[in-house]
Amino acid sequence: MAKNESSGRGGKRRMARWKRVLLVLGSLVAGLALVIGVLFTWLYTGAEVSTVGAVDFSDALAVPPLAASTVEADGTRVFDLRMQAGETEFTPGAKTPTWGFNGSYLGPTLRAAKGEKVRVKVANSLPEESTVHWHGMHLPAAMDGGPHQMVPAGGSWAPEWTVDQPASTLWYHPHPHGATETHVQRGLAGLFLLDDAESAALPLPKTYGVDDIPAIVQDVTFDGAKLDHGHKLMRNVGFLGDRTMVNGTLDPYVTVQDELVRLRLLNASTARVYTFGLDDGREFWQIATDGGLLEAPQKTSRLRLSPGERAEVVIRMQPGERRILRSYPLDAELDFWNQRFGGGDDSFDVMQLRAAPTLRPSAPLPESLVASTLPTGEDSVRSRFFELEMSGINGRKMDMSRVDETVTRGSAETWTLRNDDGMPHNFHVHDVQFRVLDINGAAPPPSSRGPKDTVFIPTGATVRIALRFDGPADPNTPYMYHCHLLYHEDKGMMGQFVVVGPGQPPGTPKLPPTSGSHRH
């Protein structure tokens, strides 16, 4: 009897101990869940950024100067660009370490005409190697400025080519494999404008810096006087800044003297997608995409640009009014996570347009602009499929010694781009301007029907593009295709293709000599 009573008391004590253990564990789990919940709530509420109503627009917009050039006896137009380190006062008295072309931040606007032969003498006075890529330019692969054309610290490079494409707003920036994001963030970027007779004959605003305004839009974060390039938690798209600047100007305003003003918009941010519109919701006209004019002006009140994309818009102003170019939250059917932590909920007051009390009359916009010469997909001789993943395109991380695709000179192809990666991407192809055939099986919006070299592809989307490869054959020197969210590109979301003659096999890419002086 006593033994049974003792055994019973022991069982009750063990049961009580287990209850205490379970109670403690339950409390720990509940506490941990509470901490995680509080942390997530803090991250979630802190992830949204807005400068709407908080910008005083106190600084006149800096307009990048047109680059000086000389013309040689054979008609070659020659530019000089020097990559250099320096300091920039974005705010008075605060000196920020930056890089630039021919100055401390950004670079001059290069300008040439269709049919001209150009040469750009690039000198690198930076402490590390880099490249200069001519984004959107149709030119030989050896002149493209991709990661195979490295310019060592203290070295130089002088690519030359003949401009053979329509009037357009292109740009130049570094392309060192594994370090592009950092080099662009430090300030290495500039515009390259192309002109042609057809565009010049149209009654469009075209006085540079007056009624034809370049607008290089970037997002930045400052840590004191220094630029902070760090990636915040859960930002798998890359760097997202907490304010914007235009042409290197914080809180910019531009004085408008004409009834119509043309903005050449470039998204030079490394990861952020902008949805541009005016603060009063009025419509404006889009007249051009990445690679040139549309067939006709398109009225819209919103314009989305992902990194690397360009667009030209024309805005009608009223005397004395002040309007704000704003970036609105992204409407791309992103999931909850990407909408919040990929910058989709963010909004920015980007630039103020200040109309003079009296405006010069502007000619009405023409009803039509230029005829399209883009491939239609009907003459495509081959189709290719590209699965977009941050870990690599079609499951392969970038390898500079590998040729991923081989295309035949003079041929047209249809490429299908699919994003099931759980995060937004975009897709840039070097050398060509392509036509967007459809997005998820539907015709693209009118704003995306012009010549394109970069296209936004949100998660879950399928985009088909038609391309024609008219460049010179070079089986040993590749062009790139890649995501232009530069953190993704640097991590290996890039591939290579070579253009060959009919029946010609691909060669072996020649790797550039490397000093190891750029960071991966």
C-alpha positions in Angstrom: 0.0 0.0 0.0 2.8 2.4 1.0 4.7 1.5 -2.1 1.7 2.3 -4.3 1.1 5.6 -2.5 4.8 6.6 -3.0 4.6 5.6 -6.7 1.5 7.7 -7.1 3.0 10.7 -5.5 6.1 10.3 -7.8 3.9 10.2 -10.9 2.1 13.3 -9.8 5.4 15.1 -9.3 6.6 14.1 -12.7 3.4 15.2 -14.3 3.7 18.6 -12.5 7.3 19.0 -13.7 6.2 18.2 -17.3 3.4 20.8 -17.0 5.9 23.4 -15.8 8.2 22.5 -18.7 5.4 22.8 -21.2 4.3 26.0 -19.6 7.8 27.5 -19.9 8.2 26.2 -23.4 4.8 27.6 -24.3 5.7 31.0 -22.8 9.0 31.0 -24.8 7.3 30.1 -28.0 4.7 32.8 -27.4 7.4 35.3 -26.5 9.4 34.4 -29.6 6.3 34.7 -31.8 5.6 38.1 -30.2 9.2 39.3 -30.9 9.0 38.0 -34.5 5.6 39.7 -34.9 6.9 43.0 -33.5 10.1 42.7 -35.7 8.0 42.0 -38.8 5.6 44.8 -38.0 8.6 47.2 -37.6 10.1 46.0 -40.8 6.8 46.2 -42.7 5.8 49.6 -41.5 9.3 50.9 -42.0 9.6 49.5 -45.5 7.3 52.1 -47.1 9.1 55.3 -48.2 7.3 58.5 -49.3 8.6 62.0 -49.9 5.3 63.3 -51.2 4.7 66.7 -49.7 8.1 66.7 -47.9 10.3 68.2 -50.7 10.9 71.9 -50.8 12.3 72.0 -54.4 14.9 74.5 -53.4 17.6 73.7 -56.0 17.6 74.6 -59.7 18.0 71.5 -61.8 21.5 70.9 -63.1 21.5 70.2 -66.8 24.4 68.0 -67.9 26.5 70.0 -70.4 26.8 68.8 -74.0 30.2 67.1 -74.4 32.7 68.9 -76.5 33.9 67.1 -79.6 36.2 67.6 -82.5 35.7 66.4 -86.1 38.7 64.9 -87.9 39.4 65.2 -91.6 37.6 62.0 -92.4 34.4 63.3 -90.6 34.9 61.2 -87.4 33.4 63.0 -84.4 35.7 62.4 -81.4 34.7 62.7 -77.7 36.9 62.5 -74.6 35.6 60.9 -71.4 37.6 60.5 -68.3 36.4 58.3 -65.4 37.6 60.1 -62.2 37.0 60.2 -58.5 36.1 63.4 -56.7 33.8 65.1 -54.2 30.3 66.5 -54.9 28.4 69.0 -52.7 24.8 67.7 -53.0 24.0 69.9 -50.1 26.1 73.1 -49.3 29.1 72.4 -47.2 28.7 68.6 -47.2 31.3 67.0 -49.5 30.4 63.5 -50.7 33.0 61.2 -52.2 31.8 60.3 -55.8 32.8 59.2 -59.2 32.0 60.8 -62.5 33.0 61.4 -66.2 34.8 64.6 -66.8 33.7 65.8 -63.4 32.9 64.6 -59.9 29.4 63.1 -60.6 27.6 61.8 -63.7 28.9 62.8 -67.1 28.3 65.2 -70.0 25.7 64.4 -72.7 27.3 63.0 -75.8 25.4 63.9 -79.0 25.9 62.5 -82.6 23.8 62.1 -85.7 22.8 59.0 -87.7 25.4 58.3 -90.3 28.3 59.9 -88.3 31.4 57.9 -87.4 32.2 58.5 -83.7 35.2 57.7 -81.6 35.2 58.0 -77.8 38.6 58.3 -76.1 38.0 56.8 -72.7 40.6 57.3 -69.9 40.4 55.7 -66.5 41.9 57.6 -63.7 40.0 55.7 -61.1 41.8 53.5 -58.5 40.2 50.4 -60.1 39.3 49.0 -63.5 36.0 49.5 -65.1 34.2 49.7 -68.5 32.0 52.1 -70.4 29.0 50.4 -72.0 26.9 52.3 -74.6 23.4 51.2 -73.5 21.0 50.9 -76.4 23.6 51.5 -79.1 23.8 49.3 -82.2 27.6 48.7 -82.7 30.2 46.0 -83.1 30.6 43.7 -80.1 34.2 44.7 -79.5 33.1 48.3 -79.1 30.1 47.5 -76.8 31.9 48.2 -73.5 30.7 45.1 -71.8 32.7 43.1 -69.2 35.1 41.9 -71.9 36.3 45.4 -72.7 37.8 46.3 -69.3 39.8 49.5 -69.0 42.4 49.1 -66.3 43.1 51.7 -63.7 45.4 54.3 -65.4 44.5 52.8 -68.8 42.6 54.0 -71.9 40.3 52.7 -74.6 39.1 54.3 -77.8 36.1 52.5 -79.4 34.8 53.8 -82.7 31.7 53.0 -84.8 29.3 54.4 -87.3 25.9 55.5 -85.9 23.3 53.4 -87.7 20.0 53.8 -85.8 17.2 56.4 -85.4 17.1 59.4 -83.2 16.9 58.3 -79.6 17.8 58.8 -76.0 20.6 56.3 -75.0 23.0 56.3 -72.1 26.4 55.1 -71.0 27.5 53.5 -67.8 30.0 51.0 -66.4 29.6 47.2 -66.9 32.4 45.4 -64.9 31.2 41.9 -64.1 30.3 41.7 -60.4 30.8 45.5 -59.7 28.3 47.3 -61.9 25.9 48.3 -59.2 28.6 50.0 -57.1 30.2 51.8 -60.0 26.8 53.2 -61.2 25.8 54.2 -57.6 29.0 56.2 -57.2 28.0 58.3 -60.2 29.3 56.8 -63.4 26.5 57.5 -65.9 25.5 59.9 -68.7 23.3 60.4 -71.7 24.1 59.7 -75.4 21.6 61.4 -77.6 21.2 60.5 -81.3 19.7 62.7 -84.0 18.4 62.1 -87.5 16.8 64.1 -90.3 13.4 62.6 -89.8 13.2 63.6 -86.1 14.7 67.0 -86.8 11.9 67.8 -89.3 9.2 67.1 -86.7 7.7 70.1 -84.7 8.9 68.7 -81.4 10.5 70.6 -78.5 14.2 70.3 -79.3 16.2 73.1 -77.7 18.5 71.2 -75.3 18.2 72.4 -71.7 15.4 74.8 -72.5 12.3 73.0 -73.7 14.1 69.6 -74.2 15.2 68.6 -70.7 17.3 65.6 -69.8 16.2 63.9 -66.5 18.5 61.2 -65.1 16.5 59.9 -62.1 18.2 58.1 -59.3 17.3 57.1 -55.7 19.9 57.6 -53.0 20.4 57.3 -49.2 22.9 59.4 -47.3 24.8 58.5 -44.2 25.9 61.9 -43.1 27.8 63.3 -46.1 28.5 59.9 -47.6 26.3 57.9 -50.0 25.0 54.8 -48.2 24.8 51.9 -50.7 23.8 49.2 -48.2 20.9 46.8 -48.9 18.2 46.8 -46.2 16.7 43.6 -44.8 14.4 41.6 -47.2 15.3 43.8 -50.2 15.9 41.0 -52.6 15.6 43.5 -55.6 18.8 45.3 -54.5 19.4 48.8 -53.2 16.4 51.0 -52.6 17.1 54.6 -51.5 14.9 56.9 -49.4 14.9 59.9 -51.7 15.4 60.8 -55.3 17.5 63.2 -57.3 17.6 64.3 -60.9 20.8 65.0 -62.8 22.6 64.8 -59.4 20.3 67.6 -58.0 18.4 67.0 -54.7 15.0 68.7 -54.4 15.2 70.0 -58.0 13.0 72.5 -59.8 13.2 73.5 -63.5 11.9 76.7 -64.9 9.7 76.2 -68.0 9.6 79.0 -70.5 7.5 77.3 -73.2 4.0 75.9 -73.5 5.3 72.4 -74.2 8.3 70.9 -72.4 9.9 67.6 -73.4 11.4 65.4 -70.7 13.9 62.7 -71.6 13.5 60.4 -68.7 16.1 57.8 -67.7 15.7 55.5 -64.8 19.3 55.3 -63.7 18.5 53.7 -60.4 20.0 50.3 -59.8 16.8 48.5 -58.6 13.8 50.9 -58.2 10.9 50.9 -60.6 9.2 54.3 -61.0 5.6 55.1 -62.0 5.8 58.7 -63.2 2.8 61.0 -63.3 1.9 64.6 -62.5 0.6 65.6 -59.1 -2.8 66.9 -60.6 -3.3 63.7 -62.5 -3.4 65.4 -65.9 -2.5 63.5 -69.1 0.7 64.1 -71.0 2.1 62.6 -74.2 4.7 59.9 -74.5 6.6 60.3 -77.8 9.5 57.8 -77.5 10.6 54.6 -75.8 14.2 53.3 -75.2 15.3 53.3 -78.8 13.4 56.1 -80.5 10.2 57.7 -81.4 6.8 56.0 -81.4 4.6 55.9 -84.5 2.3 58.5 -82.9 2.2 60.4 -79.6 0.3 58.4 -76.9 -1.7 60.2 -74.2 -1.3 58.8 -70.7 -1.3 59.8 -67.0 1.1 57.2 -65.8 4.5 55.9 -67.1 6.4 53.0 -65.6 10.1 52.7 -66.1 12.3 50.0 -64.7 16.1 50.3 -64.3 17.8 51.2 -67.6 14.5 52.1 -69.4 14.0 55.5 -71.0 11.0 57.4 -72.3 10.4 60.9 -73.8 7.3 62.7 -72.7 5.8 66.1 -73.6 3.9 68.1 -71.0 1.7 71.1 -71.6 2.1 73.9 -69.0 -0.1 76.8 -68.1 1.5 80.3 -67.4 2.6 80.6 -63.8 1.6 77.2 -62.6 3.7 74.8 -60.6 3.4 71.0 -61.2 5.3 68.1 -59.6 6.6 65.1 -61.4 5.8 62.3 -59.0 6.5 58.6 -58.8 3.4 56.8 -57.7 3.1 53.3 -56.1 3.7 50.5 -58.5 0.7 48.8 -60.1 2.2 45.5 -61.5 0.2 42.9 -59.7 3.1 42.1 -57.4 2.4 39.9 -54.4 2.1 41.3 -50.9 5.8 40.7 -50.1 7.3 42.2 -53.2 4.9 45.1 -53.3 6.1 46.2 -49.8 9.7 45.1 -49.6 10.5 45.6 -53.3 9.6 49.3 -53.2 6.2 48.9 -54.8 4.4 50.9 -52.1 6.9 53.8 -52.3 6.1 57.3 -53.7 8.3 60.3 -54.4 8.0 63.9 -55.3 10.8 63.9 -58.0 10.9 67.3 -59.6 8.9 70.5 -59.7 8.1 72.2 -63.0 7.8 76.0 -62.6 6.1 77.7 -65.5 7.1 81.3 -66.2 4.3 84.0 -66.0 4.4 84.2 -69.8 5.1 81.2 -72.0 6.4 81.1 -75.5 4.0 79.5 -77.9 4.8 75.9 -78.9 3.8 74.2 -82.1 1.1 71.5 -81.7 2.4 68.0 -81.5 2.1 66.1 -84.9 -0.5 63.4 -85.1 2.1 61.0 -86.4 5.8 60.7 -85.7 7.8 57.9 -87.5 7.1 54.6 -89.2 8.2 51.6 -87.3 11.0 49.4 -88.7 11.0 46.9 -85.9 10.7 43.2 -86.6 7.1 41.9 -86.3 7.9 38.3 -85.4 6.5 37.0 -88.7 9.9 36.6 -90.2 11.5 35.0 -87.1 13.6 32.0 -88.1 14.0 30.7 -84.5 12.5 30.9 -81.1 14.3 30.9 -77.8 13.1 30.6 -74.2 14.7 32.3 -71.2 13.7 31.4 -67.7 14.6 34.4 -65.4 16.0 33.5 -62.0 18.3 35.5 -59.7 20.5 32.4 -59.5 21.0 32.5 -63.3 19.2 32.7 -66.6 18.0 29.3 -67.8 19.6 27.9 -64.7 23.1 29.1 -65.6 25.1 31.7 -63.7 27.1 34.1 -65.8 30.4 32.6 -67.2 32.5 35.0 -69.3 34.2 32.2 -71.0 30.9 30.5 -72.2 28.8 31.3 -75.2 25.2 30.8 -74.2 23.5 31.6 -77.5 24.6 31.8 -81.1 22.6 33.9 -83.6 23.1 34.3 -87.3 23.7 37.8 -88.7 20.7 39.2 -90.6 18.2 36.8 -89.0 15.2 37.6 -86.9 14.2 35.7 -83.8 11.4 35.5 -81.2 12.5 35.3 -77.6 10.1 34.3 -74.8 11.0 35.6 -71.4 9.4 34.0 -68.3 9.7 35.1 -64.7 8.5 32.6 -62.0 11.3 33.6 -59.6 9.1 35.2 -56.9 10.6 38.7 -57.4 10.5 41.3 -60.2 13.1 41.3 -62.9 13.7 43.1 -66.2 15.6 42.0 -69.3 18.1 44.1 -71.4 19.6 42.9 -74.7 22.8 44.6 -75.9 23.2 45.9 -79.5 19.5 45.6 -80.7 16.2 47.4 -80.4 13.3 44.9 -80.1 9.6 44.9 -80.4 7.5 43.7 -77.5 5.0 41.3 -79.2 2.8 40.5 -76.2 2.7 40.4 -72.4 0.9 37.4 -70.9 -0.6 36.8 -74.3 -2.1 40.2 -74.6 -0.9 43.1 -76.8 1.5 45.4 -75.0 0.2 48.9 -74.0 0.7 51.6 -76.6 3.6 53.0 -74.4 5.6 49.8 -75.0 5.1 49.5 -78.7 8.1 51.5 -79.7 11.8 50.3 -80.0 12.9 48.7 -76.8 16.2 47.3 -75.4 14.9 46.8 -71.8 11.6 45.4 -70.7 10.1 45.0 -67.2 8.9 41.5 -66.3 7.1 41.2 -62.9 6.9 37.8 -61.3 4.5 35.5 -62.9 4.7 37.3 -66.3 5.6 36.0 -69.7 6.9 38.5 -72.4 7.6 37.8 -76.0 10.0 40.0 -78.0 11.0 40.1 -81.7 14.6 40.9 -82.5 16.8 41.3 -85.6 20.5 40.9 -85.5 22.1 43.1 -88.1 25.4 43.7 -86.4 28.7 42.5 -87.9 29.6 38.9 -87.2 32.2 38.3 -84.5 32.2 34.7 -83.2 34.7 35.4 -80.5 33.3 38.6 -78.9 29.9 38.3 -77.1 27.1 40.7 -76.4 25.2 40.5 -73.1 21.7 39.9 -72.1 20.8 40.3 -68.5 18.5 41.6 -65.7 19.2 45.3 -65.4 18.4 45.3 -61.6 22.1 45.6 -61.1 22.4 43.6 -57.9 20.9 40.7 -59.8 23.2 41.3 -62.7 26.2 41.3 -60.4 25.2 38.1 -58.8 25.3 36.3 -62.2 21.8 36.9 -63.8 23.4 37.4 -67.2 24.2 35.5 -70.3 26.2 36.0 -73.6 25.4 35.6 -77.3 27.6 35.9 -80.3 26.6 36.9 -83.8 28.0 34.7 -86.6 27.9 34.4 -90.3 25.7 31.8 -92.0 27.0 28.3 -91.0 29.8 29.8 -88.9 30.3 28.2 -85.5 30.7 30.2 -82.3 34.3 30.9 -81.2 35.8 31.2 -77.7 35.4 34.5 -75.8 38.7 36.1 -75.0 38.8 37.0 -71.3 40.2 40.4 -70.5 43.4 40.7 -68.5 42.4 41.5 -65.0 44.2 43.2 -62.2 41.6 42.1 -59.7 41.1 45.7 -58.7 37.4 45.8 -58.9 35.2 44.3 -56.1 32.9 41.4 -56.6 
